[in-house]
Amino acid sequence: MNPLESSGTMTVPTPARQSALITLLADDDPAISAQIRSQLIAGGPETLAWLGNHRLHPDPQARRRVQEVLDHFGSTEAETALVGFLSSSGENLDLEEGVWRFVRTRFPEAPVAAYRAQLDAWAAQLSEEMAEAATGADILGRINRVLFTELGFKGNEQQYYDPANTYLNLVMDRRLGIPISMCVIYLFLCRRLNLPVTGIGMPGHFLCRYQTPREEHYIDAFHGGKLLTRIDCLRRLKQFAVDYEDTVLQPISSRRILHRMISNLHLIYKERRDRAEVARLEKFLGVIGR
């Protein structure tokens, strides 16, 4: 059978047919490559049964396009899992679980366990650093020194609207992010350390807050963990003529944090007129906003 012909539900093809399909998938003619890609995707689980064996194909273009098809299947599965997670979780969902599930929708093979282990290791280092800290300000100062000086995390002011600033795997790899992703890293570390730190969804600039009966500090993770007072935050809102209510500096739920992260990406892709990505993100926003 000609590799371009449809055979209905695809079964596992013979080695010779597999070779022909991969050759056509890597074809320089976009129409041929796209037709084979569609055929492979239509094959569903039967395609996965053999396509992964060609990850290390000697032709670089074939390897890349094989991985693209595999990523399509992985992303589709991850999207279904994320929608299920959001549908079954409440306002105080497990933020870290939600963030990594979202990452998997774009990077289905991201080594999430390794990233979590890295966060565990950083938290263990911080636990030792904070052993003799006497005040909240001292604790936060030590976190800031490790996170922003030793590890080199910083806000990406030069390429603020790069989507990579939101996907947490890339934020951890590049040590760059926007206010909310930097704060999410901060939150994940503080939760491992059992510190009273929450997310503050201030308009235009996400912050964290450390609060005990004796101390209150607002943390600007985008700017190296700079510590702010409540007055500083309100002054900033007035400076930029932002309308706000008395509740603006109250912690927001995990669900609202994840919603805001995805909304940021949605706006970026809308500006870029990337219809496919806009539609994909709107699907998640529709579920999480219920």
C-alpha positions in Angstrom: 0.0 0.0 0.0 1.2 3.5 -0.8 2.2 5.2 2.5 0.0 8.2 1.5 -3.1 6.0 1.3 -5.4 5.8 4.2 -6.1 2.4 5.6 -8.8 3.4 8.1 -7.8 2.6 11.6 -4.0 2.4 11.5 -2.5 -0.8 12.9 1.2 -1.2 13.7 2.8 -1.1 10.2 5.6 -3.3 9.0 9.2 -2.1 9.4 9.3 -1.3 5.7 6.1 0.8 5.9 7.4 2.5 9.1 10.5 3.5 7.2 8.5 4.9 4.3 6.2 6.9 6.7 9.2 8.4 8.5 10.9 9.3 5.2 7.7 11.1 4.0 7.3 12.8 7.4 10.7 14.3 6.9 10.0 15.3 3.3 10.9 18.9 2.3 7.5 19.3 0.8 5.3 20.8 3.6 2.2 19.3 2.0 3.5 15.8 2.1 4.9 16.1 5.6 1.7 17.6 6.9 -0.4 14.8 5.3 1.8 12.1 6.9 1.7 13.9 10.3 -2.1 14.0 10.1 -2.2 10.3 9.2 0.0 9.4 12.1 -2.0 11.5 14.6 -5.2 9.9 13.3 -3.6 6.5 14.1 -3.9 7.3 17.8 -2.5 4.7 20.3 -1.4 2.4 17.5 0.9 5.1 16.3 2.4 5.5 19.7 3.1 1.7 19.8 5.9 2.1 17.2 6.7 5.8 16.6 8.7 6.2 19.7 11.2 3.6 18.3 12.2 6.3 15.8 13.2 9.0 18.2 16.9 8.4 17.4 16.4 8.3 13.6 19.7 9.2 11.8 18.0 12.0 9.9 17.8 15.2 12.1 14.7 16.4 10.4 13.0 13.1 10.8 13.9 13.0 14.5 12.5 16.5 15.0 9.2 15.7 13.2 8.8 12.4 15.0 9.2 14.3 18.3 6.6 16.8 17.2 4.1 14.0 16.6 4.9 12.4 20.0 4.6 15.8 21.7 1.2 16.2 20.1 0.0 13.0 21.8 1.6 13.9 25.1 0.1 17.4 25.1 -3.3 16.1 24.3 -3.1 13.7 27.2 -1.8 16.4 29.5 -4.5 18.8 28.5 -7.2 16.2 29.3 -5.5 15.6 32.7 -5.3 19.3 33.5 -9.0 19.9 32.6 -9.9 16.9 34.9 -7.7 18.3 37.7 -9.3 21.8 37.4 -12.8 20.4 37.2 -12.4 18.3 40.4 -10.4 20.9 42.5 -11.7 23.8 44.4 -10.5 27.3 45.1 -7.6 26.1 47.2 -6.3 23.6 44.7 -2.7 22.3 44.9 -1.0 25.1 43.1 2.2 23.2 42.5 0.4 20.3 41.0 -1.7 22.6 38.8 1.4 24.5 37.6 3.3 21.4 36.6 0.2 19.9 35.0 -0.1 23.1 32.9 3.6 22.9 32.0 3.0 19.4 30.7 0.4 20.7 28.2 3.1 22.5 26.4 6.1 20.4 27.3 4.7 16.9 27.7 8.1 15.3 28.4 9.3 17.9 30.9 11.0 16.1 33.8 8.7 17.4 36.5 10.0 15.0 39.2 13.5 16.5 38.6 12.2 20.0 38.9 10.4 19.2 42.1 13.5 17.6 43.5 15.5 20.7 42.6 13.0 22.8 44.6 13.4 20.3 47.5 17.1 20.7 47.4 17.0 24.5 47.4 14.5 24.4 50.3 16.9 22.1 52.2 19.7 24.6 51.6 17.6 27.4 52.8 16.5 25.5 55.9 20.2 25.4 57.0 20.7 29.0 56.1 17.7 30.1 58.3 18.7 28.1 61.3 19.8 31.2 63.3 17.5 33.8 61.7 15.8 35.8 64.5 13.2 37.8 62.5 11.0 37.5 59.5 13.1 40.1 57.7 16.2 38.1 58.5 14.6 34.9 57.1 13.5 36.7 53.9 16.9 38.3 53.5 18.6 34.8 53.6 16.0 33.5 51.1 16.7 36.4 48.8 20.5 36.0 49.0 20.3 32.3 48.0 17.6 32.7 45.4 18.6 35.9 43.7 22.4 36.2 44.4 23.6 32.6 44.6 21.2 31.0 42.2 20.8 34.1 40.0 17.1 34.3 39.5 16.0 37.7 38.2 13.1 39.4 36.5 13.3 39.4 32.7 12.9 43.1 32.1 14.4 43.0 28.6 12.0 40.3 27.2 9.1 40.7 29.6 6.5 39.3 27.1 8.4 36.1 26.2 6.1 33.1 26.9 9.1 31.4 28.4 8.8 33.7 31.4 5.6 31.9 32.5 6.3 28.2 32.0 8.0 27.2 35.2 10.3 24.6 33.7 11.9 27.3 31.5 11.9 29.8 34.4 13.9 27.4 36.5 16.2 26.6 33.6 16.9 30.2 32.6 16.5 31.7 36.0 14.3 34.4 34.4 10.6 35.2 34.8 7.9 37.8 35.3 6.5 38.8 38.7 4.0 36.0 39.0 6.3 33.2 38.0 9.1 34.5 40.2 6.6 34.7 43.1 5.4 31.2 42.4 9.0 29.9 42.8 9.2 31.9 46.0 5.9 30.4 47.2 6.9 26.9 46.5 10.1 27.3 48.5 8.4 29.0 51.4 5.7 26.3 51.6 8.4 23.7 51.8 9.8 25.7 54.7 6.4 26.1 56.4 6.7 29.9 56.2 3.6 32.2 56.4 4.0 33.5 52.8 1.1 34.0 50.4 0.5 35.4 47.0 -0.8 38.9 46.5 -2.4 39.7 43.2 -1.8 43.4 43.2 -2.9 45.0 39.9 -0.1 45.1 37.4 2.5 43.5 39.6 2.3 40.3 41.6 3.9 40.1 45.0 4.3 37.7 47.9 3.5 38.6 51.6 5.1 37.3 54.7 2.8 37.9 57.7 2.9 37.0 61.4 1.3 38.7 64.4 4.5 40.8 64.7 5.7 41.4 61.2 4.3 42.1 57.7 6.5 42.3 54.6 5.6 42.4 51.0 8.1 40.7 48.7 8.9 41.9 45.2 10.4 38.7 43.7 10.7 40.4 40.3 13.1 42.9 41.7 15.4 40.6 43.7 13.1 40.1 46.7 12.9 43.7 47.7 10.9 44.1 50.9 8.0 46.5 50.8 5.5 47.9 53.4 1.8 48.1 52.9 2.2 51.9 52.4 4.8 51.2 49.7 2.3 49.1 47.8 -0.5 51.6 48.1 1.8 54.4 47.1 2.8 52.4 44.0 -0.9 51.9 43.0 -1.5 55.7 43.4 1.6 56.5 41.4 0.3 54.5 38.4 -3.3 55.7 38.9 -4.6 52.2 39.4 -8.1 51.9 40.8 -8.2 49.6 43.8 -10.3 48.4 46.7 -9.4 47.8 50.3 -9.0 44.0 49.5 -6.3 44.5 46.8 -3.5 43.5 49.2 -5.3 40.4 50.5 -4.0 37.0 49.5 -5.5 35.3 46.5 -6.4 31.7 46.2 -4.3 29.1 44.4 -6.9 28.8 41.7 -6.8 32.6 41.1 -3.0 32.5 40.9 -3.1 29.7 38.2 -5.8 31.6 36.4 -3.7 34.7 36.3 -0.6 32.8 35.0 -2.6 31.4 32.1 -4.4 34.7 31.5 -1.0 36.4 31.0 0.0 33.9 28.4 -3.4 34.2 26.7 -2.9 38.0 26.3 0.6 37.5 24.9 -0.6 35.0 22.3 -3.6 37.2 21.5 -1.3 40.1 20.7 0.7 37.7 18.5 -2.5 36.6 16.8 -1.6 33.0 17.4 -5.2 31.6 17.1 -4.3 28.0 17.9 -2.5 28.9 21.2 -5.3 31.4 22.1 -7.9 28.7 21.7 -5.9 26.2 23.7 -5.5 28.5 26.6 -9.1 29.7 26.5 -10.2 26.1 27.1 -8.3 26.1 30.4 -9.5 29.5 31.4 -13.1 28.5 30.8 -12.7 25.6 33.2 -10.7 27.4 35.8 -13.0 30.3 35.8 -16.1 28.3 36.8 
